[in-house]
Amino acid sequence: MNAGAGAQQGVSAMELMKLEVGFMSDMLHKLSDQCFRKCVQKFGDGNLSRSEAECTDFCIEKYMEATNKVGEIIAVQSQQNAAGM
């Protein structure tokens, strides 16, 4: 039975990894879309202007900070819920 339990844990670990990859892909898509719409003003020569590049850097930094903060809050709440059970 231990071999079956190990296989089940392996499947759940794989599923978790797939979910994480999907989450990261979704986050990258949202980040790209939001920061692009916010920061890129013109479609001239294919290069970002200095102000567009700075805006994009700042936008990405803020998006990542917010995402990390939300993740921390969810982790704390999950630990509190698990401890309460």
Secondary structure, DSSP 8 states (H G I E B T S, - for coil): -HHHHHHHHHHHHHHHHHHHHHHHHHHHHHHHHHHHHHH----SSSS--HHHHHHHHHHHHHHHHHHHHHHHHHHHHHHHHHHH-
